[in-house]
Amino acid sequence: RVGATGSDTGGETPSASAVPPSTVPLGRHASLSDAFGPAAAPHVAPVAASAAGDAARVEAPPGEPVDSAGATLELQITDGPLEGTTVTVGQEGARIGRHTSNTLVIPEAGISRYHCEICYIDGEFCVRDLGSTTGTYFYLRPHGHFPMFVGLMVKLGETEFQVLSQTPSSAETPEQALLFYEGPLQGHKVHIPASGITIGRRHNNNLVLVQDGTVSAHHAMIFSQDGEFFITDLGSCNGTCVRLSFERNDSDWHPIMDGDILGAGCTKVRCRVRPA
């Protein structure tokens, strides 16, 4: 179904359960902290070891909720115009954006005037996107397995896609359809078979993104297990992340766990939940 160039080669489209939503219900995104794994992934295709330059640049340690009484959230900015800056957010929360009225002002063109906000809700810190243009993201922990579902939006380098449809987990032959909306495959629909695919710049991947220089040689893998699909970052340089909502759509609230890495524009923020 997926050719060497990553183009749609036809075939039947998996049954769509609904129109993909504009916000993504990530829940507690437990697999970001490796609660899902490391389960053994099925063999997909021979993939040579990545070059040294493709070593993971950001890796969050497994995170767990901490005692929330009097807790604060430490935002360690690891990339972007404020790299090296640390900001502590109390239970009063914070708003992040380009406008000078925000709690955390990020002077970056890729950041909206009012981009996202952090609040303390029911004993934990949560984040939501405020209808930004470029989106707010959670970075996946390299080599962890993140579950895929209809509506999920994924970013690899400058390439972005959404899970358009997938067969029920009880289907004899699981299949998934992705719609690419940013990057060199923009407008293309790609069908993912039960055997899974690898994604990257090198031509020995099943889905080749040679035109996107921000994608690693062997960037990510999609595989199915017990009728469900998962995505795994293969230790890429620029990471794989999931987007909270479509452009100019407010997202739902999403819990922040200790060790999570958030992305907005070119800015990356490592989140450390500190007990009182």
Secondary structure by P-SEA (a helix, b strand, c coil): cccccccccccccccccccccccccccccccccccccccccccccccccccccccccccccccccccccbbbbbbbbcccccccbbbbbccccccccccccccccccccccccccccccccccbbbbbbccccbbbbbbccccbbbbbcccbbbbcccccccccccccccccbbbbbbbbcccccccbbbbbcccccccccccccccccccccccccccccccccccbbbbbcccccbbbbbbcccccbbbcbbbbccbbbbbcccbbbbbbbbcc
